[in-house]
Amino acid sequence: NGHARENITKRNGHNGVTVFTFPEWLEPHRDVWDAWIEARTKAKHPPTEWAKSLAVIKLEGLRDEGHNVRSLIAEAAFHNWQSFYVRDKEAR
């Protein structure tokens, strides 16, 4: 939904820094999200605040298509992927 997306990031007026706000709908999956962030950081590709916001938007779209968000994040963490991908045989 468009309103939720507007609240994911906010630009700080004086220095233009993007501040990421973890969305409420994703809260039950924070453990796998944190594992994904940790995997990316250990692989020397930590996501920026803006990249986290884009990742949430992507996950929101995949969720709306009926995909299992928890599985997508867990698989991305396991494979050290920088984004989320739907595999051909991914169960919904």
CNS distance restraints for C-alpha pairs under 8 A (distance, minus, plus):
assign (resid   1 and name CA) (resid   5 and name CA) 6.75 0.50 0.50
assign (resid   2 and name CA) (resid   6 and name CA) 6.47 0.50 0.50
assign (resid   3 and name CA) (resid   7 and name CA) 6.87 0.50 0.50
assign (resid   4 and name CA) (resid   8 and name CA) 6.76 0.50 0.50
assign (resid   4 and name CA) (resid  23 and name CA) 7.70 0.50 0.50
assign (resid   5 and name CA) (resid   9 and name CA) 7.93 0.50 0.50
assign (resid   5 and name CA) (resid  57 and name CA) 6.78 0.50 0.50
assign (resid   7 and name CA) (resid  21 and name CA) 7.23 0.50 0.50
assign (resid   8 and name CA) (resid  20 and name CA) 5.93 0.50 0.50
assign (resid   8 and name CA) (resid  21 and name CA) 5.08 0.50 0.50
assign (resid   8 and name CA) (resid  22 and name CA) 6.79 0.50 0.50
assign (resid   8 and name CA) (resid  23 and name CA) 6.56 0.50 0.50
assign (resid   8 and name CA) (resid  53 and name CA) 5.98 0.50 0.50
assign (resid   9 and name CA) (resid  18 and name CA) 6.13 0.50 0.50
assign (resid   9 and name CA) (resid  19 and name CA) 5.42 0.50 0.50
assign (resid   9 and name CA) (resid  20 and name CA) 4.84 0.50 0.50
assign (resid   9 and name CA) (resid  21 and name CA) 6.03 0.50 0.50
assign (resid   9 and name CA) (resid  49 and name CA) 7.96 0.50 0.50
assign (resid   9 and name CA) (resid  50 and name CA) 7.38 0.50 0.50
assign (resid   9 and name CA) (resid  53 and name CA) 6.42 0.50 0.50
assign (resid  10 and name CA) (resid  18 and name CA) 5.67 0.50 0.50
assign (resid  10 and name CA) (resid  19 and name CA) 5.41 0.50 0.50
assign (resid  10 and name CA) (resid  20 and name CA) 7.04 0.50 0.50
assign (resid  11 and name CA) (resid  16 and name CA) 5.49 0.50 0.50
assign (resid  11 and name CA) (resid  17 and name CA) 5.60 0.50 0.50
assign (resid  11 and name CA) (resid  18 and name CA) 4.69 0.50 0.50
assign (resid  11 and name CA) (resid  19 and name CA) 6.40 0.50 0.50
assign (resid  12 and name CA) (resid  16 and name CA) 5.02 0.50 0.50
assign (resid  12 and name CA) (resid  17 and name CA) 5.31 0.50 0.50
assign (resid  12 and name CA) (resid  18 and name CA) 6.44 0.50 0.50
assign (resid  12 and name CA) (resid  19 and name CA) 7.35 0.50 0.50
assign (resid  13 and name CA) (resid  17 and name CA) 7.99 0.50 0.50
assign (resid  18 and name CA) (resid  49 and name CA) 6.00 0.50 0.50
assign (resid  18 and name CA) (resid  50 and name CA) 6.17 0.50 0.50
assign (resid  19 and name CA) (resid  49 and name CA) 5.99 0.50 0.50
assign (resid  19 and name CA) (resid  50 and name CA) 7.70 0.50 0.50
assign (resid  20 and name CA) (resid  49 and name CA) 5.20 0.50 0.50
assign (resid  20 and name CA) (resid  50 and name CA) 7.01 0.50 0.50
assign (resid  20 and name CA) (resid  52 and name CA) 6.92 0.50 0.50
assign (resid  20 and name CA) (resid  53 and name CA) 6.30 0.50 0.50
assign (resid  22 and name CA) (resid  26 and name CA) 7.35 0.50 0.50
assign (resid  22 and name CA) (resid  27 and name CA) 7.53 0.50 0.50
assign (resid  23 and name CA) (resid  27 and name CA) 6.75 0.50 0.50
assign (resid  26 and name CA) (resid  30 and name CA) 6.59 0.50 0.50
assign (resid  29 and name CA) (resid  33 and name CA) 6.22 0.50 0.50
assign (resid  29 and name CA) (resid  70 and name CA) 5.99 0.50 0.50
assign (resid  30 and name CA) (resid  34 and name CA) 5.94 0.50 0.50
assign (resid  31 and name CA) (resid  35 and name CA) 6.29 0.50 0.50
assign (resid  32 and name CA) (resid  36 and name CA) 6.16 0.50 0.50
assign (resid  32 and name CA) (resid  70 and name CA) 6.89 0.50 0.50
assign (resid  32 and name CA) (resid  73 and name CA) 6.14 0.50 0.50
assign (resid  32 and name CA) (resid  74 and name CA) 5.56 0.50 0.50
assign (resid  32 and name CA) (resid  77 and name CA) 7.54 0.50 0.50
assign (resid  33 and name CA) (resid  37 and name CA) 6.25 0.50 0.50
assign (resid  33 and name CA) (resid  73 and name CA) 6.29 0.50 0.50
assign (resid  33 and name CA) (resid  74 and name CA) 7.65 0.50 0.50
assign (resid  34 and name CA) (resid  38 and name CA) 6.04 0.50 0.50
assign (resid  35 and name CA) (resid  39 and name CA) 6.08 0.50 0.50
assign (resid  35 and name CA) (resid  74 and name CA) 7.62 0.50 0.50
assign (resid  35 and name CA) (resid  77 and name CA) 6.05 0.50 0.50
assign (resid  36 and name CA) (resid  40 and name CA) 6.19 0.50 0.50
assign (resid  36 and name CA) (resid  73 and name CA) 6.61 0.50 0.50
assign (resid  36 and name CA) (resid  74 and name CA) 7.00 0.50 0.50
assign (resid  36 and name CA) (resid  76 and name CA) 6.54 0.50 0.50
assign (resid  36 and name CA) (resid  77 and name CA) 4.15 0.50 0.50
assign (resid  36 and name CA) (resid  78 and name CA) 7.80 0.50 0.50
assign (resid  36 and name CA) (resid  80 and name CA) 7.44 0.50 0.50
assign (resid  37 and name CA) (resid  41 and name CA) 6.08 0.50 0.50
assign (resid  37 and name CA) (resid  46 and name CA) 6.77 0.50 0.50
assign (resid  37 and name CA) (resid  47 and name CA) 7.22 0.50 0.50
assign (resid  37 and name CA) (resid  77 and name CA) 7.67 0.50 0.50
assign (resid  38 and name CA) (resid  42 and name CA) 6.07 0.50 0.50
assign (resid  38 and name CA) (resid  46 and name CA) 7.92 0.50 0.50
assign (resid  39 and name CA) (resid  43 and name CA) 6.16 0.50 0.50
assign (resid  39 and name CA) (resid  77 and name CA) 5.74 0.50 0.50
assign (resid  39 and name CA) (resid  78 and name CA) 7.78 0.50 0.50
assign (resid  39 and name CA) (resid  80 and name CA) 5.76 0.50 0.50
assign (resid  40 and name CA) (resid  44 and name CA) 6.37 0.50 0.50
assign (resid  40 and name CA) (resid  45 and name CA) 5.04 0.50 0.50
assign (resid  40 and name CA) (resid  46 and name CA) 5.10 0.50 0.50
assign (resid  40 and name CA) (resid  47 and name CA) 7.14 0.50 0.50
assign (resid  40 and name CA) (resid  77 and name CA) 7.59 0.50 0.50
assign (resid  40 and name CA) (resid  80 and name CA) 6.17 0.50 0.50
assign (resid  40 and name CA) (resid  81 and name CA) 7.45 0.50 0.50
assign (resid  40 and name CA) (resid  82 and name CA) 6.69 0.50 0.50
assign (resid  41 and name CA) (resid  45 and name CA) 5.30 0.50 0.50
assign (resid  41 and name CA) (resid  46 and name CA) 4.16 0.50 0.50
assign (resid  41 and name CA) (resid  47 and name CA) 7.55 0.50 0.50
assign (resid  42 and name CA) (resid  46 and name CA) 7.73 0.50 0.50
assign (resid  43 and name CA) (resid  80 and name CA) 7.28 0.50 0.50
assign (resid  45 and name CA) (resid  82 and name CA) 7.71 0.50 0.50
assign (resid  47 and name CA) (resid  51 and name CA) 5.43 0.50 0.50
assign (resid  47 and name CA) (resid  52 and name CA) 6.06 0.50 0.50
assign (resid  48 and name CA) (resid  52 and name CA) 6.25 0.50 0.50
assign (resid  49 and name CA) (resid  53 and name CA) 6.42 0.50 0.50
assign (resid  50 and name CA) (resid  54 and name CA) 6.36 0.50 0.50
assign (resid  51 and name CA) (resid  55 and name CA) 6.09 0.50 0.50
assign (resid  52 and name CA) (resid  56 and name CA) 6.28 0.50 0.50
assign (resid  53 and name CA) (resid  57 and name CA) 6.37 0.50 0.50
assign (resid  54 and name CA) (resid  58 and name CA) 6.21 0.50 0.50
assign (resid  55 and name CA) (resid  59 and name CA) 6.13 0.50 0.50
assign (resid  55 and name CA) (resid  83 and name CA) 6.86 0.50 0.50
assign (resid  55 and name CA) (resid  84 and name CA) 7.80 0.50 0.50
assign (resid  56 and name CA) (resid  60 and name CA) 5.99 0.50 0.50
assign (resid  57 and name CA) (resid  61 and name CA) 6.35 0.50 0.50
assign (resid  58 and name CA) (resid  62 and name CA) 6.30 0.50 0.50
assign (resid  58 and name CA) (resid  84 and name CA) 7.78 0.50 0.50
assign (resid  59 and name CA) (resid  63 and name CA) 5.95 0.50 0.50
assign (resid  59 and name CA) (resid  69 and name CA) 6.51 0.50 0.50
assign (resid  59 and name CA) (resid  84 and name CA) 7.47 0.50 0.50
assign (resid  60 and name CA) (resid  64 and name CA) 6.13 0.50 0.50
assign (resid  61 and name CA) (resid  65 and name CA) 6.34 0.50 0.50
assign (resid  62 and name CA) (resid  66 and name CA) 6.59 0.50 0.50
assign (resid  62 and name CA) (resid  67 and name CA) 5.54 0.50 0.50
assign (resid  62 and name CA) (resid  68 and name CA) 7.97 0.50 0.50
assign (resid  62 and name CA) (resid  69 and name CA) 7.24 0.50 0.50
assign (resid  63 and name CA) (resid  67 and name CA) 4.99 0.50 0.50
assign (resid  63 and name CA) (resid  68 and name CA) 6.44 0.50 0.50
assign (resid  63 and name CA) (resid  69 and name CA) 5.91 0.50 0.50
assign (resid  66 and name CA) (resid  92 and name CA) 5.68 0.50 0.50
assign (resid  67 and name CA) (resid  72 and name CA) 7.89 0.50 0.50
assign (resid  67 and name CA) (resid  90 and name CA) 7.94 0.50 0.50
assign (resid  67 and name CA) (resid  91 and name CA) 7.23 0.50 0.50
assign (resid  67 and name CA) (resid  92 and name CA) 4.59 0.50 0.50
assign (resid  68 and name CA) (resid  72 and name CA) 6.35 0.50 0.50
assign (resid  68 and name CA) (resid  91 and name CA) 7.41 0.50 0.50
assign (resid  68 and name CA) (resid  92 and name CA) 5.59 0.50 0.50
assign (resid  69 and name CA) (resid  73 and name CA) 6.20 0.50 0.50
assign (resid  70 and name CA) (resid  74 and name CA) 6.10 0.50 0.50
assign (resid  71 and name CA) (resid  75 and name CA) 5.99 0.50 0.50
assign (resid  72 and name CA) (resid  76 and name CA) 6.20 0.50 0.50
assign (resid  72 and name CA) (resid  84 and name CA) 6.00 0.50 0.50
assign (resid  72 and name CA) (resid  85 and name CA) 6.83 0.50 0.50
assign (resid  72 and name CA) (resid  86 and name CA) 7.15 0.50 0.50
assign (resid  73 and name CA) (resid  77 and name CA) 6.21 0.50 0.50
assign (resid  73 and name CA) (resid  84 and name CA) 6.57 0.50 0.50
assign (resid  74 and name CA) (resid  78 and name CA) 6.13 0.50 0.50
assign (resid  75 and name CA) (resid  79 and name CA) 6.15 0.50 0.50
assign (resid  76 and name CA) (resid  80 and name CA) 5.76 0.50 0.50
assign (resid  76 and name CA) (resid  81 and name CA) 4.78 0.50 0.50
assign (resid  76 and name CA) (resid  82 and name CA) 7.14 0.50 0.50
assign (resid  76 and name CA) (resid  83 and name CA) 6.69 0.50 0.50
assign (resid  76 and name CA) (resid  84 and name CA) 5.85 0.50 0.50
assign (resid  76 and name CA) (resid  85 and name CA) 7.60 0.50 0.50
assign (resid  77 and name CA) (resid  81 and name CA) 6.43 0.50 0.50
assign (resid  86 and name CA) (resid  90 and name CA) 6.26 0.50 0.50
